[in-house]
Amino acid sequence: MFEVTDETFERDVLECDVPVVLDFWAPWCGPCRAVEPILQQLEAETHGKVEFAKLNIDENPLTAARYDVLSIPTAILFDGGEARATVIGARPRSHYEHALAEVLPAA
């Protein structure tokens, strides 16, 4: 997972050639830490077909506000420069798999 900032969001996420799952998080957020290993597992299993990134909302409030992220963790799937799916809160892996099914390789 790579870090995204307000300054790099456009290039790193919206202009990316592959879908990007952007994890909105903060260091003080316990549930955010619980979600990270799930996203890392999914990243390892997609073999570069989907990118996974993180955006610290405390340091980058503009992008969080742009997508109305009011609760963290929030993961948004971006594909073709558009937000396609959103998962709010810490959820089991199956919930992320279902939300991201259109871009995740079939198991």
C-alpha positions as CSV (number, residue, x, y, z in Angstrom):
1,M,0.0,0.0,0.0
2,F,1.3,3.4,-0.9
3,E,0.6,6.8,0.7
4,V,-1.6,9.3,-1.1
5,T,-1.8,13.0,-0.2
6,D,-4.2,15.8,-1.3
7,E,-1.4,16.9,-3.6
8,T,-0.9,13.5,-5.2
9,F,-4.5,12.2,-5.2
10,E,-5.3,13.3,-8.8
11,R,-2.2,11.7,-10.3
12,D,-2.0,8.6,-8.0
13,V,-5.7,7.7,-7.9
14,L,-7.9,9.4,-10.5
15,E,-5.3,9.1,-13.4
16,C,-4.1,5.5,-12.5
17,D,-4.3,3.0,-15.3
18,V,-5.7,0.3,-12.9
19,P,-8.5,0.5,-10.3
20,V,-7.4,1.9,-6.9
21,V,-8.8,1.1,-3.5
22,L,-8.1,4.2,-1.3
23,D,-8.2,3.6,2.5
24,F,-9.1,6.8,4.4
25,W,-7.6,6.4,7.8
26,A,-5.9,8.2,10.8
27,P,-3.1,7.0,13.2
28,W,-5.4,7.2,16.2
29,C,-8.2,5.0,14.7
30,G,-8.2,1.5,16.1
31,P,-10.6,0.1,13.5
32,C,-8.4,1.5,10.8
33,R,-5.5,-0.7,12.1
34,A,-7.9,-3.7,12.0
35,V,-8.8,-3.1,8.3
36,E,-5.2,-2.6,7.1
37,P,-4.2,-6.3,7.1
38,I,-7.4,-7.2,5.1
39,L,-6.5,-4.7,2.4
40,Q,-2.9,-5.8,2.4
41,Q,-4.1,-9.4,1.8
42,L,-6.3,-8.4,-1.0
43,E,-3.5,-6.3,-2.5
44,A,-1.2,-9.3,-2.5
45,E,-3.8,-11.5,-4.2
46,T,-4.6,-9.1,-7.0
47,H,-1.0,-9.1,-8.4
48,G,-1.0,-5.5,-9.6
49,K,-4.5,-5.6,-11.2
50,V,-5.7,-3.3,-8.4
51,E,-3.7,-0.8,-6.5
52,F,-4.2,-0.2,-2.8
53,A,-3.4,3.1,-1.2
54,K,-3.9,5.0,2.1
55,L,-4.8,8.6,2.8
56,N,-4.3,10.1,6.3
57,I,-7.4,12.3,6.8
58,D,-5.7,14.4,9.5
59,E,-2.9,15.4,7.2
60,N,-5.1,15.5,4.0
61,P,-8.5,16.8,4.8
62,L,-9.3,18.2,1.3
63,T,-9.7,14.8,-0.4
64,A,-11.6,13.4,2.5
65,A,-14.0,16.3,2.4
66,R,-14.3,16.0,-1.4
67,Y,-15.7,12.5,-1.1
68,D,-17.7,13.2,2.1
69,V,-15.7,10.9,4.3
70,L,-17.2,11.5,7.7
71,S,-16.3,8.2,9.3
72,I,-13.2,6.1,9.2
73,P,-12.1,3.7,8.2
74,T,-13.6,4.3,4.7
75,A,-12.4,2.5,1.6
76,I,-13.4,3.8,-1.8
77,L,-12.8,2.0,-5.0
78,F,-11.8,4.4,-7.8
79,D,-11.8,3.1,-11.4
80,G,-11.5,5.3,-14.5
81,G,-11.3,8.4,-12.4
82,E,-14.7,7.8,-10.7
83,A,-15.6,6.5,-7.2
84,R,-17.3,3.2,-7.9
85,A,-17.9,1.5,-4.5
86,T,-17.5,2.6,-0.8
87,V,-17.1,0.5,2.3
88,I,-17.6,2.5,5.6
89,G,-16.3,1.1,8.9
90,A,-14.3,-1.9,9.8
91,R,-15.9,-4.9,8.0
92,P,-14.9,-8.6,7.6
93,R,-12.9,-9.5,4.5
94,S,-16.0,-10.9,2.7
95,H,-17.6,-7.5,2.8
96,Y,-14.6,-5.9,1.0
97,E,-14.6,-8.8,-1.5
98,H,-18.2,-8.2,-2.3
99,A,-17.9,-4.4,-2.6
100,L,-14.8,-4.8,-4.8
101,A,-16.1,-7.8,-6.8
102,E,-16.2,-5.9,-10.1
103,V,-12.4,-5.3,-10.1
104,L,-11.1,-8.2,-8.0
105,P,-9.9,-11.3,-10.0
106,A,-12.3,-14.3,-9.6
107,A,-11.1,-16.7,-7.0
